[in-house]
C-alpha cells in the first residue's frame, strides 16, 4: 500500500504575527537573499497576496514576481511588504 503525501506548505502554519515574525527571522538569519524573498512570499500568501500587494502599493503579479524564491527584490519593496504585513524589521548584534 503506497503512502499518500502532500507538498508541505509553510503558509498553512503562519496563522499569527508571532509565527510570521519567527519564520521571517529564521529566513533572515540564513543571509540568503533568495530564501528571504521566498519567505516573504510565503508570509504574504498566508495573509492574502492581493491584500498585501494593495497595502504595499504594488500589483499582485509584481508582488508574486518580487517575492518568489530566487528573486532579489529592492529594499524599498521589502520594507513596503513588511509594513503591509504588519511587521517590522529590527537589527540585533551578531554573535560571532
Jmol script that loads the backbone (N, CA, C; Angstrom):
load data "model"
ATOM      1  N   UNK A   1       0.842  -1.176   0.000  1.00  0.00           N
ATOM      2  CA  UNK A   1       0.000   0.000   0.000  1.00  0.00           C
ATOM      3  C   UNK A   1       0.895   1.249   0.000  1.00  0.00           C
ATOM      4  N   UNK A   2       0.709   2.114  -0.971  1.00  0.00           N
ATOM      5  CA  UNK A   2       1.514   3.330  -1.094  1.00  0.00           C
ATOM      6  C   UNK A   2       1.039   4.388  -0.096  1.00  0.00           C
ATOM      7  N   UNK A   3       1.977   5.125   0.415  1.00  0.00           N
ATOM      8  CA  UNK A   3       1.660   6.209   1.340  1.00  0.00           C
ATOM      9  C   UNK A   3       1.344   7.458   0.521  1.00  0.00           C
ATOM     10  N   UNK A   4       0.232   8.080   0.814  1.00  0.00           N
ATOM     11  CA  UNK A   4      -0.151   9.300   0.120  1.00  0.00           C
ATOM     12  C   UNK A   4       0.499  10.491   0.827  1.00  0.00           C
ATOM     13  N   UNK A   5       1.162  11.321   0.061  1.00  0.00           N
ATOM     14  CA  UNK A   5       1.813  12.505   0.627  1.00  0.00           C
ATOM     15  C   UNK A   5       1.307  13.758  -0.075  1.00  0.00           C
ATOM     16  N   UNK A   6       1.490  14.877   0.577  1.00  0.00           N
ATOM     17  CA  UNK A   6       1.141  16.173   0.005  1.00  0.00           C
ATOM     18  C   UNK A   6       2.341  17.095   0.179  1.00  0.00           C
ATOM     19  N   UNK A   7       2.495  18.052  -0.727  1.00  0.00           N
ATOM     20  CA  UNK A   7       3.602  19.006  -0.560  1.00  0.00           C
ATOM     21  C   UNK A   7       3.418  19.814   0.726  1.00  0.00           C
ATOM     22  N   UNK A   8       4.525  20.107   1.393  1.00  0.00           N
ATOM     23  CA  UNK A   8       4.491  20.912   2.609  1.00  0.00           C
ATOM     24  C   UNK A   8       4.325  22.376   2.227  1.00  0.00           C
ATOM     25  N   UNK A   9       3.401  23.062   2.848  1.00  0.00           N
ATOM     26  CA  UNK A   9       3.183  24.486   2.603  1.00  0.00           C
ATOM     27  C   UNK A   9       3.289  25.230   3.928  1.00  0.00           C
ATOM     28  N   UNK A  10       4.425  25.912   4.164  1.00  0.00           N
ATOM     29  CA  UNK A  10       4.583  26.613   5.438  1.00  0.00           C
ATOM     30  C   UNK A  10       3.533  27.700   5.657  1.00  0.00           C
ATOM     31  N   UNK A  11       2.940  28.221   4.595  1.00  0.00           N
ATOM     32  CA  UNK A  11       1.919  29.271   4.732  1.00  0.00           C
ATOM     33  C   UNK A  11       0.750  28.796   5.594  1.00  0.00           C
ATOM     34  N   UNK A  12       0.492  27.512   5.579  1.00  0.00           N
ATOM     35  CA  UNK A  12      -0.630  26.966   6.359  1.00  0.00           C
ATOM     36  C   UNK A  12      -0.404  27.092   7.863  1.00  0.00           C
ATOM     37  N   UNK A  13       0.834  27.317   8.281  1.00  0.00           N
ATOM     38  CA  UNK A  13       1.162  27.371   9.708  1.00  0.00           C
ATOM     39  C   UNK A  13       1.445  28.790  10.203  1.00  0.00           C
ATOM     40  N   UNK A  14       1.358  29.764   9.321  1.00  0.00           N
ATOM     41  CA  UNK A  14       1.663  31.149   9.693  1.00  0.00           C
ATOM     42  C   UNK A  14       0.375  31.890   9.999  1.00  0.00           C
ATOM     43  N   UNK A  15      -0.264  31.490  11.075  1.00  0.00           N
ATOM     44  CA  UNK A  15      -1.591  31.997  11.413  1.00  0.00           C
ATOM     45  C   UNK A  15      -1.583  33.108  12.458  1.00  0.00           C
ATOM     46  N   UNK A  16      -0.406  33.635  12.780  1.00  0.00           N
ATOM     47  CA  UNK A  16      -0.325  34.745  13.735  1.00  0.00           C
ATOM     48  C   UNK A  16       0.872  35.620  13.380  1.00  0.00           C
ATOM     49  N   UNK A  17       0.865  36.853  13.896  1.00  0.00           N
ATOM     50  CA  UNK A  17       2.011  37.743  13.690  1.00  0.00           C
ATOM     51  C   UNK A  17       3.272  37.142  14.284  1.00  0.00           C
ATOM     52  N   UNK A  18       3.139  36.475  15.412  1.00  0.00           N
ATOM     53  CA  UNK A  18       4.294  35.876  16.065  1.00  0.00           C
ATOM     54  C   UNK A  18       4.906  34.774  15.203  1.00  0.00           C
ATOM     55  N   UNK A  19       4.053  33.919  14.633  1.00  0.00           N
ATOM     56  CA  UNK A  19       4.546  32.835  13.775  1.00  0.00           C
ATOM     57  C   UNK A  19       5.222  33.400  12.528  1.00  0.00           C
ATOM     58  N   UNK A  20       4.617  34.425  11.927  1.00  0.00           N
ATOM     59  CA  UNK A  20       5.197  35.052  10.738  1.00  0.00           C
ATOM     60  C   UNK A  20       6.533  35.695  11.083  1.00  0.00           C
ATOM     61  N   UNK A  21       6.611  36.375  12.223  1.00  0.00           N
ATOM     62  CA  UNK A  21       7.851  37.026  12.635  1.00  0.00           C
ATOM     63  C   UNK A  21       8.960  36.000  12.871  1.00  0.00           C
ATOM     64  N   UNK A  22       8.641  34.885  13.518  1.00  0.00           N
ATOM     65  CA  UNK A  22       9.631  33.834  13.756  1.00  0.00           C
ATOM     66  C   UNK A  22      10.120  33.240  12.435  1.00  0.00           C
ATOM     67  N   UNK A  23       9.206  33.017  11.522  1.00  0.00           N
ATOM     68  CA  UNK A  23       9.549  32.449  10.213  1.00  0.00           C
ATOM     69  C   UNK A  23      10.482  33.392   9.461  1.00  0.00           C
ATOM     70  N   UNK A  24      10.151  34.684   9.427  1.00  0.00           N
ATOM     71  CA  UNK A  24      10.994  35.651   8.733  1.00  0.00           C
ATOM     72  C   UNK A  24      12.337  35.842   9.430  1.00  0.00           C
ATOM     73  N   UNK A  25      12.343  35.816  10.749  1.00  0.00           N
ATOM     74  CA  UNK A  25      13.601  35.935  11.481  1.00  0.00           C
ATOM     75  C   UNK A  25      14.529  34.779  11.123  1.00  0.00           C
ATOM     76  N   UNK A  26      13.995  33.580  11.075  1.00  0.00           N
ATOM     77  CA  UNK A  26      14.808  32.414  10.704  1.00  0.00           C
ATOM     78  C   UNK A  26      15.327  32.557   9.277  1.00  0.00           C
ATOM     79  N   UNK A  27      14.490  33.062   8.381  1.00  0.00           N
ATOM     80  CA  UNK A  27      14.924  33.270   6.996  1.00  0.00           C
ATOM     81  C   UNK A  27      16.036  34.308   6.927  1.00  0.00           C
ATOM     82  N   UNK A  28      15.871  35.416   7.643  1.00  0.00           N
ATOM     83  CA  UNK A  28      16.890  36.471   7.650  1.00  0.00           C
ATOM     84  C   UNK A  28      18.219  35.966   8.195  1.00  0.00           C
ATOM     85  N   UNK A  29      18.170  35.087   9.173  1.00  0.00           N
ATOM     86  CA  UNK A  29      19.396  34.563   9.782  1.00  0.00           C
ATOM     87  C   UNK A  29      20.216  33.715   8.814  1.00  0.00           C
ATOM     88  N   UNK A  30      19.596  33.232   7.737  1.00  0.00           N
ATOM     89  CA  UNK A  30      20.350  32.458   6.747  1.00  0.00           C
ATOM     90  C   UNK A  30      21.283  33.347   5.937  1.00  0.00           C
ATOM     91  N   UNK A  31      20.937  34.629   5.808  1.00  0.00           N
ATOM     92  CA  UNK A  31      21.730  35.532   4.991  1.00  0.00           C
ATOM     93  C   UNK A  31      21.556  35.312   3.500  1.00  0.00           C
ATOM     94  N   UNK A  32      20.625  34.468   3.113  1.00  0.00           N
ATOM     95  CA  UNK A  32      20.390  34.123   1.711  1.00  0.00           C
ATOM     96  C   UNK A  32      19.256  34.997   1.172  1.00  0.00           C
ATOM     97  N   UNK A  33      19.594  35.968   0.332  1.00  0.00           N
ATOM     98  CA  UNK A  33      18.615  36.924  -0.187  1.00  0.00           C
ATOM     99  C   UNK A  33      17.459  36.216  -0.893  1.00  0.00           C
ATOM    100  N   UNK A  34      17.789  35.223  -1.680  1.00  0.00           N
ATOM    101  CA  UNK A  34      16.773  34.472  -2.411  1.00  0.00           C
ATOM    102  C   UNK A  34      15.798  33.788  -1.453  1.00  0.00           C
ATOM    103  N   UNK A  35      16.335  33.181  -0.402  1.00  0.00           N
ATOM    104  CA  UNK A  35      15.487  32.498   0.572  1.00  0.00           C
ATOM    105  C   UNK A  35      14.609  33.486   1.331  1.00  0.00           C
ATOM    106  N   UNK A  36      15.165  34.637   1.682  1.00  0.00           N
ATOM    107  CA  UNK A  36      14.395  35.668   2.385  1.00  0.00           C
ATOM    108  C   UNK A  36      13.250  36.153   1.503  1.00  0.00           C
ATOM    109  N   UNK A  37      13.516  36.386   0.218  1.00  0.00           N
ATOM    110  CA  UNK A  37      12.453  36.810  -0.705  1.00  0.00           C
ATOM    111  C   UNK A  37      11.353  35.760  -0.757  1.00  0.00           C
ATOM    112  N   UNK A  38      11.751  34.507  -0.851  1.00  0.00           N
ATOM    113  CA  UNK A  38      10.762  33.426  -0.870  1.00  0.00           C
ATOM    114  C   UNK A  38       9.962  33.354   0.416  1.00  0.00           C
ATOM    115  N   UNK A  39      10.632  33.549   1.555  1.00  0.00           N
ATOM    116  CA  UNK A  39       9.943  33.516   2.851  1.00  0.00           C
ATOM    117  C   UNK A  39       8.935  34.663   2.963  1.00  0.00           C
ATOM    118  N   UNK A  40       9.314  35.850   2.483  1.00  0.00           N
ATOM    119  CA  UNK A  40       8.361  36.967   2.464  1.00  0.00           C
ATOM    120  C   UNK A  40       7.155  36.610   1.604  1.00  0.00           C
ATOM    121  N   UNK A  41       7.410  35.940   0.496  1.00  0.00           N
ATOM    122  CA  UNK A  41       6.318  35.492  -0.371  1.00  0.00           C
ATOM    123  C   UNK A  41       5.392  34.509   0.317  1.00  0.00           C
ATOM    124  N   UNK A  42       5.962  33.612   1.097  1.00  0.00           N
ATOM    125  CA  UNK A  42       5.149  32.637   1.837  1.00  0.00           C
ATOM    126  C   UNK A  42       4.253  33.353   2.848  1.00  0.00           C
ATOM    127  N   UNK A  43       4.828  34.307   3.579  1.00  0.00           N
ATOM    128  CA  UNK A  43       4.040  35.047   4.571  1.00  0.00           C
ATOM    129  C   UNK A  43       2.960  35.870   3.871  1.00  0.00           C
ATOM    130  N   UNK A  44       3.302  36.494   2.751  1.00  0.00           N
ATOM    131  CA  UNK A  44       2.308  37.275   2.004  1.00  0.00           C
ATOM    132  C   UNK A  44       1.176  36.378   1.506  1.00  0.00           C
ATOM    133  N   UNK A  45       1.513  35.179   1.031  1.00  0.00           N
ATOM    134  CA  UNK A  45       0.468  34.232   0.599  1.00  0.00           C
ATOM    135  C   UNK A  45      -0.426  33.840   1.758  1.00  0.00           C
ATOM    136  N   UNK A  46       0.180  33.641   2.925  1.00  0.00           N
ATOM    137  CA  UNK A  46      -0.597  33.249   4.111  1.00  0.00           C
ATOM    138  C   UNK A  46      -1.578  34.347   4.499  1.00  0.00           C
ATOM    139  N   UNK A  47      -1.223  35.589   4.254  1.00  0.00           N
ATOM    140  CA  UNK A  47      -2.067  36.728   4.629  1.00  0.00           C
ATOM    141  C   UNK A  47      -3.013  37.150   3.513  1.00  0.00           C
ATOM    142  N   UNK A  48      -2.768  36.669   2.310  1.00  0.00           N
ATOM    143  CA  UNK A  48      -3.568  37.065   1.156  1.00  0.00           C
ATOM    144  C   UNK A  48      -2.753  37.988   0.268  1.00  0.00           C
ATOM    145  N   UNK A  49      -2.250  37.439  -0.814  1.00  0.00           N
ATOM    146  CA  UNK A  49      -1.339  38.175  -1.682  1.00  0.00           C
ATOM    147  C   UNK A  49      -1.968  39.459  -2.213  1.00  0.00           C
ATOM    148  N   UNK A  50      -3.219  39.429  -2.604  1.00  0.00           N
ATOM    149  CA  UNK A  50      -3.867  40.630  -3.146  1.00  0.00           C
ATOM    150  C   UNK A  50      -3.939  41.733  -2.091  1.00  0.00           C
ATOM    151  N   UNK A  51      -4.264  41.373  -0.863  1.00  0.00           N
ATOM    152  CA  UNK A  51      -4.366  42.361   0.223  1.00  0.00           C
ATOM    153  C   UNK A  51      -2.998  42.965   0.530  1.00  0.00           C
ATOM    154  N   UNK A  52      -1.970  42.129   0.562  1.00  0.00           N
ATOM    155  CA  UNK A  52      -0.621  42.622   0.861  1.00  0.00           C
ATOM    156  C   UNK A  52      -0.115  43.490  -0.291  1.00  0.00           C
ATOM    157  N   UNK A  53      -0.382  43.087  -1.522  1.00  0.00           N
ATOM    158  CA  UNK A  53       0.027  43.894  -2.680  1.00  0.00           C
ATOM    159  C   UNK A  53      -0.614  45.275  -2.612  1.00  0.00           C
ATOM    160  N   UNK A  54      -1.887  45.312  -2.311  1.00  0.00           N
ATOM    161  CA  UNK A  54      -2.587  46.600  -2.212  1.00  0.00           C
ATOM    162  C   UNK A  54      -1.976  47.448  -1.093  1.00  0.00           C
ATOM    163  N   UNK A  55      -1.728  46.851   0.063  1.00  0.00           N
ATOM    164  CA  UNK A  55      -1.147  47.562   1.191  1.00  0.00           C
ATOM    165  C   UNK A  55       0.259  48.062   0.923  1.00  0.00           C
ATOM    166  N   UNK A  56       0.977  47.367   0.053  1.00  0.00           N
ATOM    167  CA  UNK A  56       2.345  47.752  -0.280  1.00  0.00           C
ATOM    168  C   UNK A  56       2.400  48.673  -1.493  1.00  0.00           C
ATOM    169  N   UNK A  57       1.237  48.908  -2.108  1.00  0.00           N
ATOM    170  CA  UNK A  57       1.199  49.770  -3.285  1.00  0.00           C
ATOM    171  C   UNK A  57       1.787  49.120  -4.520  1.00  0.00           C
ATOM    172  N   UNK A  58       1.629  47.803  -4.613  1.00  0.00           N
ATOM    173  CA  UNK A  58       2.164  47.048  -5.743  1.00  0.00           C
ATOM    174  C   UNK A  58       1.055  46.246  -6.402  1.00  0.00           C
ATOM    175  N   UNK A  59       1.254  45.873  -7.646  1.00  0.00           N
ATOM    176  CA  UNK A  59       0.344  44.955  -8.313  1.00  0.00           C
ATOM    177  C   UNK A  59       0.568  43.543  -7.791  1.00  0.00           C
ATOM    178  N   UNK A  60      -0.479  42.745  -7.796  1.00  0.00           N
ATOM    179  CA  UNK A  60      -0.375  41.378  -7.282  1.00  0.00           C
ATOM    180  C   UNK A  60       0.666  40.569  -8.049  1.00  0.00           C
ATOM    181  N   UNK A  61       0.650  40.668  -9.377  1.00  0.00           N
ATOM    182  CA  UNK A  61       1.610  39.914 -10.180  1.00  0.00           C
ATOM    183  C   UNK A  61       3.039  40.396  -9.927  1.00  0.00           C
ATOM    184  N   UNK A  62       3.205  41.700  -9.748  1.00  0.00           N
ATOM    185  CA  UNK A  62       4.535  42.245  -9.440  1.00  0.00           C
ATOM    186  C   UNK A  62       5.024  41.711  -8.108  1.00  0.00           C
ATOM    187  N   UNK A  63       4.111  41.607  -7.153  1.00  0.00           N
ATOM    188  CA  UNK A  63       4.494  41.098  -5.836  1.00  0.00           C
ATOM    189  C   UNK A  63       4.891  39.633  -5.915  1.00  0.00           C
ATOM    190  N   UNK A  64       4.118  38.828  -6.646  1.00  0.00           N
ATOM    191  CA  UNK A  64       4.494  37.422  -6.829  1.00  0.00           C
ATOM    192  C   UNK A  64       5.896  37.318  -7.429  1.00  0.00           C
ATOM    193  N   UNK A  65       6.165  38.147  -8.439  1.00  0.00           N
ATOM    194  CA  UNK A  65       7.462  38.111  -9.120  1.00  0.00           C
ATOM    195  C   UNK A  65       8.589  38.537  -8.185  1.00  0.00           C
ATOM    196  N   UNK A  66       8.352  39.578  -7.394  1.00  0.00           N
ATOM    197  CA  UNK A  66       9.393  40.100  -6.496  1.00  0.00           C
ATOM    198  C   UNK A  66       9.690  39.159  -5.336  1.00  0.00           C
ATOM    199  N   UNK A  67       8.688  38.363  -4.931  1.00  0.00           N
ATOM    200  CA  UNK A  67       8.840  37.549  -3.720  1.00  0.00           C
ATOM    201  C   UNK A  67       8.919  36.054  -3.983  1.00  0.00           C
ATOM    202  N   UNK A  68       9.244  35.686  -5.176  1.00  0.00           N
ATOM    203  CA  UNK A  68       9.442  34.252  -5.420  1.00  0.00           C
ATOM    204  C   UNK A  68      10.860  33.890  -5.001  1.00  0.00           C
ATOM    205  N   UNK A  69      11.051  32.652  -4.636  1.00  0.00           N
ATOM    206  CA  UNK A  69      12.401  32.224  -4.270  1.00  0.00           C
ATOM    207  C   UNK A  69      13.288  32.361  -5.505  1.00  0.00           C
ATOM    208  N   UNK A  70      14.430  32.937  -5.320  1.00  0.00           N
ATOM    209  CA  UNK A  70      15.332  33.198  -6.433  1.00  0.00           C
ATOM    210  C   UNK A  70      15.325  34.661  -6.843  1.00  0.00           C
ATOM    211  N   UNK A  71      14.339  35.416  -6.350  1.00  0.00           N
ATOM    212  CA  UNK A  71      14.258  36.835  -6.678  1.00  0.00           C
ATOM    213  C   UNK A  71      15.226  37.636  -5.817  1.00  0.00           C
ATOM    214  N   UNK A  72      15.479  38.865  -6.238  1.00  0.00           N
ATOM    215  CA  UNK A  72      16.338  39.777  -5.496  1.00  0.00           C
ATOM    216  C   UNK A  72      15.612  41.123  -5.428  1.00  0.00           C
ATOM    217  N   UNK A  73      14.563  41.211  -4.589  1.00  0.00           N
ATOM    218  CA  UNK A  73      13.759  42.435  -4.564  1.00  0.00           C
ATOM    219  C   UNK A  73      14.545  43.619  -4.011  1.00  0.00           C
ATOM    220  N   UNK A  74      14.136  44.809  -4.439  1.00  0.00           N
ATOM    221  CA  UNK A  74      14.744  46.020  -3.912  1.00  0.00           C
ATOM    222  C   UNK A  74      14.373  46.177  -2.442  1.00  0.00           C
ATOM    223  N   UNK A  75      15.245  46.831  -1.702  1.00  0.00           N
ATOM    224  CA  UNK A  75      14.998  47.049  -0.280  1.00  0.00           C
ATOM    225  C   UNK A  75      13.700  47.812  -0.062  1.00  0.00           C
ATOM    226  N   UNK A  76      13.394  48.770  -0.912  1.00  0.00           N
ATOM    227  CA  UNK A  76      12.147  49.533  -0.760  1.00  0.00           C
ATOM    228  C   UNK A  76      10.937  48.618  -0.878  1.00  0.00           C
ATOM    229  N   UNK A  77      10.994  47.637  -1.753  1.00  0.00           N
ATOM    230  CA  UNK A  77       9.893  46.670  -1.892  1.00  0.00           C
ATOM    231  C   UNK A  77       9.773  45.832  -0.629  1.00  0.00           C
ATOM    232  N   UNK A  78      10.903  45.360  -0.134  1.00  0.00           N
ATOM    233  CA  UNK A  78      10.902  44.542   1.085  1.00  0.00           C
ATOM    234  C   UNK A  78      10.289  45.328   2.243  1.00  0.00           C
ATOM    235  N   UNK A  79      10.708  46.570   2.412  1.00  0.00           N
ATOM    236  CA  UNK A  79      10.196  47.374   3.522  1.00  0.00           C
ATOM    237  C   UNK A  79       8.702  47.647   3.378  1.00  0.00           C
ATOM    238  N   UNK A  80       8.239  47.896   2.172  1.00  0.00           N
ATOM    239  CA  UNK A  80       6.799  48.127   1.965  1.00  0.00           C
ATOM    240  C   UNK A  80       5.989  46.867   2.254  1.00  0.00           C
ATOM    241  N   UNK A  81       6.509  45.727   1.859  1.00  0.00           N
ATOM    242  CA  UNK A  81       5.809  44.457   2.109  1.00  0.00           C
ATOM    243  C   UNK A  81       5.784  44.154   3.603  1.00  0.00           C
ATOM    244  N   UNK A  82       6.910  44.328   4.265  1.00  0.00           N
ATOM    245  CA  UNK A  82       6.960  44.072   5.710  1.00  0.00           C
ATOM    246  C   UNK A  82       5.950  44.952   6.435  1.00  0.00           C
ATOM    247  N   UNK A  83       5.875  46.220   6.043  1.00  0.00           N
ATOM    248  CA  UNK A  83       4.904  47.124   6.661  1.00  0.00           C
ATOM    249  C   UNK A  83       3.476  46.673   6.365  1.00  0.00           C
ATOM    250  N   UNK A  84       3.200  46.266   5.134  1.00  0.00           N
ATOM    251  CA  UNK A  84       1.860  45.791   4.769  1.00  0.00           C
ATOM    252  C   UNK A  84       1.491  44.519   5.535  1.00  0.00           C
ATOM    253  N   UNK A  85       2.493  43.745   5.915  1.00  0.00           N
ATOM    254  CA  UNK A  85       2.255  42.530   6.698  1.00  0.00           C
ATOM    255  C   UNK A  85       1.993  42.837   8.172  1.00  0.00           C
ATOM    256  N   UNK A  86       2.203  44.093   8.562  1.00  0.00           N
ATOM    257  CA  UNK A  86       2.013  44.462   9.961  1.00  0.00           C
ATOM    258  C   UNK A  86       3.190  44.040  10.824  1.00  0.00           C
ATOM    259  N   UNK A  87       4.351  43.909  10.197  1.00  0.00           N
ATOM    260  CA  UNK A  87       5.563  43.511  10.909  1.00  0.00           C
ATOM    261  C   UNK A  87       6.592  44.622  10.799  1.00  0.00           C
ATOM    262  N   UNK A  88       7.726  44.465  11.483  1.00  0.00           N
ATOM    263  CA  UNK A  88       8.831  45.409  11.349  1.00  0.00           C
ATOM    264  C   UNK A  88      10.134  44.637  11.368  1.00  0.00           C
ATOM    265  N   UNK A  89      11.112  45.188  10.676  1.00  0.00           N
ATOM    266  CA  UNK A  89      12.446  44.601  10.691  1.00  0.00           C
ATOM    267  C   UNK A  89      13.237  45.292  11.791  1.00  0.00           C
ATOM    268  N   UNK A  90      14.017  44.522  12.518  1.00  0.00           N
ATOM    269  CA  UNK A  90      14.868  45.086  13.552  1.00  0.00           C
ATOM    270  C   UNK A  90      16.267  44.526  13.392  1.00  0.00           C
ATOM    271  N   UNK A  91      17.209  45.204  14.007  1.00  0.00           N
ATOM    272  CA  UNK A  91      18.598  44.742  13.976  1.00  0.00           C
ATOM    273  C   UNK A  91      19.032  44.349  15.382  1.00  0.00           C
ATOM    274  N   UNK A  92      19.912  43.379  15.433  1.00  0.00           N
ATOM    275  CA  UNK A  92      20.472  42.925  16.702  1.00  0.00           C
ATOM    276  C   UNK A  92      21.957  42.656  16.480  1.00  0.00           C
ATOM    277  N   UNK A  93      22.740  42.757  17.518  1.00  0.00           N
ATOM    278  CA  UNK A  93      24.166  42.468  17.355  1.00  0.00           C
ATOM    279  C   UNK A  93      24.367  41.011  16.917  1.00  0.00           C
ATOM    280  N   UNK A  94      25.309  40.833  16.021  1.00  0.00           N
ATOM    281  CA  UNK A  94      25.639  39.479  15.580  1.00  0.00           C
ATOM    282  C   UNK A  94      26.490  38.826  16.668  1.00  0.00           C
ATOM    283  N   UNK A  95      26.267  37.567  16.889  1.00  0.00           N
ATOM    284  CA  UNK A  95      27.055  36.803  17.869  1.00  0.00           C
ATOM    285  C   UNK A  95      28.124  36.046  17.118  1.00  0.00           C
ATOM    286  N   UNK A  96      29.315  36.614  17.069  1.00  0.00           N
ATOM    287  CA  UNK A  96      30.425  35.960  16.342  1.00  0.00           C
ATOM    288  C   UNK A  96      31.253  35.162  17.293  1.00  0.00           C
TER     289      UNK A  96
END
end "model"
wireframe off; spacefill off
backbone 0.3
color backbone group
